[in-house]
Amino acid sequence: MPTLIQRVLRRREVSEHSKGVDRLFEFDYMGRSEFEWGAIPQALKAMRANRVIAPDRPSEDWRIRPIMAHGVTGYYIGSPDTFGVAVEIFEDQLKPRSEQKMHPMEWTGIRDAYFPEHRPEPKRKSKKPAYEPRKFDGWWVLDASMPFLIFKDKSHANDWMSVL
C-alpha cells in the first residue's frame, strides 16, 4: 500500500510566475526528504507519460472518476489500474484515526477535510491558539505503481487535468 501521499492545495489565485501544475496548485510542506528528493517530479513525469497515447490525443482511460465512501465523494485522476487502490485509501482515510489500517508517512488530512466537525480537540496546556490544519483540496499518491490524485472538488480535478 502506498505511503507517500502529498497534500495538495488549489491556489486561490493563478501564479503568473509559474507554469504547469504549479500555476494552479501548491503542495503542503511534508517535512520528509522522501517528498523533496524527486518524488514529485518523477510522479508528474510518470502521469504525463501514461496519460498520453498519442502526442495530441489523451488516453480515454484518463478521465475523472468519482469515488464514494462514508457519504462523501472524492474525484480520482489516474490510470484505471490504480483506481482500486485509490478507493481503498479514500475509504480508509475517512475513518477515525483509531480505525485506519493504512499508515502513510505523514498525516493525510482526508478525514479532517471532509468531516472538520470530528477533528479532535488538541490536548494542550498553552493558552495560545492550537494549530488549525489547512483545508486540503487534494491528495497526490506518489509511490503507487502509477501515481494518482484524489480531489475533494470536481472543479479542482478538472483544473489539474487541464495543466497535466
C-alpha positions in Angstrom: 0.0 0.0 0.0 1.4 3.5 -0.8 2.9 5.6 1.9 3.9 8.8 0.2 0.7 10.9 0.0 1.3 14.6 -0.8 -1.3 17.1 0.4 -2.4 19.4 -2.4 -3.9 22.9 -2.2 -5.6 24.8 -5.1 -4.1 28.2 -5.3 -6.7 30.9 -4.7 -5.1 32.9 -7.5 -3.2 31.8 -10.5 0.6 32.1 -10.1 1.7 34.1 -13.1 5.3 33.3 -12.4 4.8 29.5 -12.6 3.9 27.0 -15.2 2.2 23.6 -15.4 0.6 22.3 -12.2 2.4 24.9 -10.2 0.4 27.7 -11.8 -2.8 26.4 -10.1 -1.7 24.2 -7.2 0.7 24.3 -4.3 2.0 21.4 -2.2 1.9 21.4 1.6 5.3 21.0 3.2 5.5 17.4 4.3 8.7 17.6 6.3 10.4 14.4 5.0 13.2 14.1 2.5 11.2 11.4 0.6 8.9 14.1 -0.6 11.7 16.5 -1.5 14.2 14.4 -3.4 12.5 13.8 -6.7 9.2 12.0 -5.8 7.0 14.9 -7.1 8.8 15.4 -10.4 9.0 11.6 -11.0 5.3 11.2 -10.3 4.4 14.1 -12.6 6.6 12.7 -15.4 5.0 9.2 -15.0 1.5 10.6 -15.0 2.1 12.7 -18.1 3.8 9.8 -20.0 1.0 7.4 -19.1 -1.8 9.8 -19.8 -1.0 10.3 -23.5 -1.3 7.5 -26.0 -0.5 9.8 -29.0 1.1 13.3 -29.0 -2.2 15.1 -29.4 -4.7 12.5 -28.1 -5.0 11.8 -24.4 -6.0 8.3 -23.3 -9.7 7.9 -22.9 -9.0 5.9 -19.8 -7.7 9.0 -18.1 -11.0 10.7 -17.0 -12.2 12.0 -13.7 -13.9 9.2 -11.8 -16.0 9.7 -8.6 -15.2 7.7 -5.5 -18.0 7.5 -3.0 -17.4 6.4 0.6 -18.9 7.2 4.0 -21.4 9.6 2.5 -18.9 11.8 0.6 -17.4 11.9 -2.8 -13.8 12.3 -4.0 -12.6 12.7 -7.6 -9.9 10.3 -8.9 -7.4 11.2 -11.6 -5.1 8.4 -12.8 -4.8 5.2 -14.6 -7.7 2.7 -14.3 -5.1 0.2 -13.0 -4.8 2.1 -9.7 -8.4 3.0 -9.2 -9.0 0.2 -6.7 -6.0 1.3 -4.6 -7.5 4.9 -4.6 -10.8 3.6 -3.3 -9.1 1.6 -0.5 -7.1 4.7 0.5 -10.1 7.0 0.4 -12.3 4.7 2.4 -9.6 4.0 5.0 -8.5 7.6 5.5 -12.1 8.8 6.0 -12.4 6.6 9.1 -11.4 7.8 12.6 -7.7 7.5 13.1 -8.1 4.7 15.6 -9.8 2.6 12.9 -7.5 3.3 10.0 -5.5 0.3 8.7 -3.2 2.3 6.4 -0.4 4.4 7.9 1.2 6.8 5.4 4.5 8.5 6.3 2.6 11.8 7.0 -0.9 12.6 8.2 -3.2 12.9 5.1 -5.9 15.2 6.5 -8.5 13.5 4.3 -10.9 12.9 7.2 -10.4 16.4 8.5 -11.1 17.9 5.1 -14.4 16.1 4.8 -15.5 16.0 8.4 -14.0 19.0 10.2 -16.5 18.7 13.0 -14.9 15.4 14.0 -11.5 16.9 14.4 -10.3 16.1 18.0 -9.6 18.9 20.4 -5.9 19.4 20.9 -4.5 18.3 24.3 -2.7 21.5 25.2 -1.8 23.4 28.3 -0.8 26.5 26.5 -3.3 29.4 26.1 -2.0 30.1 22.6 -4.4 29.0 19.9 -4.0 25.5 18.7 -2.6 24.8 15.2 -5.5 24.9 12.8 -4.9 22.3 10.0 -5.3 23.7 6.5 -8.2 22.5 4.5 -6.6 20.5 1.8 -8.1 20.2 -1.7 -6.4 17.0 -2.9 -4.0 14.2 -2.2 -1.4 13.0 -4.6 -0.3 9.4 -4.1 3.3 9.5 -5.3 4.5 6.0 -4.7 1.7 3.8 -6.2 2.6 1.7 -9.2 1.2 4.6 -11.2 0.8 7.9 -9.3 -2.7 9.3 -8.9 -4.7 12.0 -7.2 -7.9 12.3 -5.3 -9.6 15.7 -5.1 -12.4 16.9 -2.9 -13.9 19.1 -5.5 -14.5 18.1 -9.1 -13.6 21.6 -10.4 -10.1 21.1 -8.9 -9.8 17.8 -10.6 -10.7 19.4 -13.9 -8.1 22.2 -13.2 -5.5 19.5 -12.6 -6.4 17.7 -15.9 -6.1 21.0 -17.8 -2.5 21.5 -16.7 -1.3 17.9 -16.7 
